[in-house]
């Protein structure tokens, strides 16, 4: 099934048509710079621009940087606060004549990694992290998604995790890889104490330089670099939309994961 997947990030909004049975892009992705401020109307206009670019009329999956529950945005950590309370599905559908499925962006990226990437075939508890502007998290138990974990906002010694060790923090403070890894190890130790993962998949924008820091990370669980890289959010958003399309007549899902919008 071909689905248009869109990944809304703090710096860019990326989209591509995905063949969801293989995770491959049907044509090259398109990237737009995230508007500043990233208000609902400004972002929705760019979503409409991406839909128009691909001349798309089917279902669209969107990974969005917030908790999304029952179509409504519940948090606004890395987007404009005016998003809180917005029916994001209705807003996007007002800007493009398509049906939309919208879910947390890290959940979408995690699903792609579990289905086509570093977590493929894994059973037990898997934690997928996306480290970039913030720290996103996706938690899976025997392949089933526990949605909207948002572990990047856990408080650790008085600070949010992503204020300690996000990729943006490393750049802003000009931290060396060893100094940043020390911070990240503090975050990882907290995550392990909470969910005892059997596998940690480390992704996000910073994973492009995995060889620089992965040897410095210390965890009890095996920790591996993400395989999908920058395509994870797009592919995962398309997978979530495909699952929505695959609903049985009684409303049950045909796959193990959970869609949240």
N, C-alpha and C positions, 0 to 999 in steps of 0.2 A: 504494500500500500504506500502510495506517495502522499506525504504530508508536508506542509510548510511549517518549519520550526523556527522560532525566533527566541533569541537570548538577549534579555535586557540587562545590561551591566552598567556599572557606575561611569565607565568611560565610553563604551560603545554599545550599539544595538545591532546585533548581527542576525541574519536570516538566510535560510537556504531550504530548498525542497529536498526532503530526505526519503529514501526508500527504506521504510521501517523494518523490512524483513532482513536487511543486511547492514543497516546503519550507514550506508554510503550516501553521499550527496549526489543528487541528480544533475545539478549544475553548480557553478561556482557560487560561493556565498557572497552576500552583499553586506557591507558594514557602514553604519552611519554613526556619527559622533553623538553621544548622549547629550541632549540639550541641558544647558545650565541657566536657571534652575530646572530640574527634571520634574516639572509640574505635570499633572494628569493630561491636560490638553496638549502640551508640547510633546510628551512621549507618545500619546495616542496618534498625533499627526504623523509621527515617524513610523509608527506601526502601519498606518494607512499607506505611507509611501513605500514601505517594503512590500506590502500586499500588491500594490499597483505595479511595482517593478517586476515581480514574478508573474504578473497577470493571473493571480490566484483567485479562485472562487470556492474552493473547498474548505475543509476544516483547518484551523490554524492552532498550533500549540505554542504557548508562550511561557518561558521561564522568567519569573519576575522576582526581584530582590526584596522580598517581604514575605511574611506569613499571609497566605491567601486561604480563606476558609469560607465556604458557601458563596464564592464569587467576590467576596469583600476583602479589601486590603486591611489587615489588622495591625501591622507595624510599619515603621518607616525609618529604619536605621541608616540606610545608604541612598535614600531617595527623599524627595521633598515631603515634608510632614503633611502637606495638603492631600496626600494619597489616602490617609487613614479614613476609613469609612466609605471609600469609593467602591462602587460595584464595577470592578475592573473589566469583567466580561462584557457588561452592557456598554461601557465606555468604548472599548475597542470595536465592538460590533456597530456602534454608532459612526465610527470612522472608516469602516470597511465592511462590505457586504459579504461577510463570512461568519461561520460559527467559530467561536473561540473556546479553548480550554486553557486556563491559566493556573500555574502552580509555582511554588517556591523554586527559585533558580537552582539552588544547590541540590534540591530533590531531583530536578530534571537531569542535571549533570551526573548525579549519582546513579540514576537509572541507566544512563548510557554506559557508564563504566561497568555496571553489574551485568548488563546484557551483552555488550560488545567489547569491553575493555579489560582492565586489570582485575576486575572482580568476577569475571565470567565463570560460571560453574561453581562459585563458592557457596558453601553452606555454613550455617552458624551465624554469628554476629559480625557484620562488616560495617565499618565506618568510613565513609568517603568524605574527604575534606577538600574544599576549593579555597585556595588562599590567593588573594589578590588585593583588591581595594579593601575587602574585609576578610572574614573567615566564614565560609559557608559549610554546612554539614548535612549529610544525608545518612541515615541509619537504616540498615537492612537486617532483618532476622529471617534466615533461610530464604533469602531472595525477596522478602516482602518489605516494602517501604513503610517506615514509621514517619509520617509526614511532619514537616515544619519544626524540626528539632532546634534549629538556630543556635547551635552551641557556640557560635562566635560571640554571643552576647552573655555567656556565662561569666559571672564575676569571679575573678581569681586574684586574691590578695588586694581587693579593693578596686580592681580595674577589670573592664571587659576584656575577654580573651583577644578580640581583634585589635584592641588598643595596645596590647602587649606585643603581638607577633604577626600582624598582617603584613602583606607585601608592601602596602603603602607606608606602614610604620617603618619598615626597614629602609625604604628609600628616603623618607622624610628625615629620619635620624641618622642616615648614612652609616648604618650598622654594618660591620663586617659579617661575613657568613658565620663564623664561629660565635660572635656575640648574638646574632639573630637566632641561631640554632639553640643557644642556651635558653632564650626566651620561649621559643617554640617547644622545647622539651618540657618546660614548666606547664605549658598549655596541654600538651599531649598526656602528661602524667595525670592531669585532672580529668581529661576525657576517659582515660583508661580506668581510673578509679570509679567513674560513674557507670560505664556501660560494659566494661571488660570485653572489648572486641577481640575476635579471633583473627581479624585482618584489618589493616588501615591502608586505604588507598589515598595517596597524597596528590592532589591536583590543583587546578586553578592556574592563573597566569604565571605564578612563580615557578611552576613545575617545568617551565621551559629550561630552567637552569638546575634541574634536579641533581645533576652530577656534582654541583658545587656544594650542596647542603645535605643530600640524603645520607652520606656516610656519617654525618654529625648528629643525626637524629637517634634518640635512644628510647625504645619502646619495648614492652614485654611482648606484644603481638607483632607478627611480621608486618613490616611497613614497605609498601611498594609504590613506585611512581605511577600516576595515572597514564593510561595509554591513549585516551581520546583527545587529550590536550584541549585546544581551543574549540574543537567541534562538539565537546561533550554537552554543553548547554543547548545547542541547536538540535542535536540528535535526540537528546532526552526529552526536550519539549515536544518533538514530533512523536516520540514513542507514547508519551502521555496522551496526546490527542488521538493516536491510533487506538489506544485502549478504550478511550471514551467511545470511539466509533464502533468498537467491537463488543459493546454491551449486548448481553442477551436480552430477550424481550422481558425477562423478569427483573432486569436491572443488575444482575450479577456480572462480575468481571471474568473474562476468559483467561487472564494471566494472574501471576502472583502479586504484582506490585499494586500500589494504590494511587489513584489519581485524586486530586484534592479540590478540584474546582467543578 
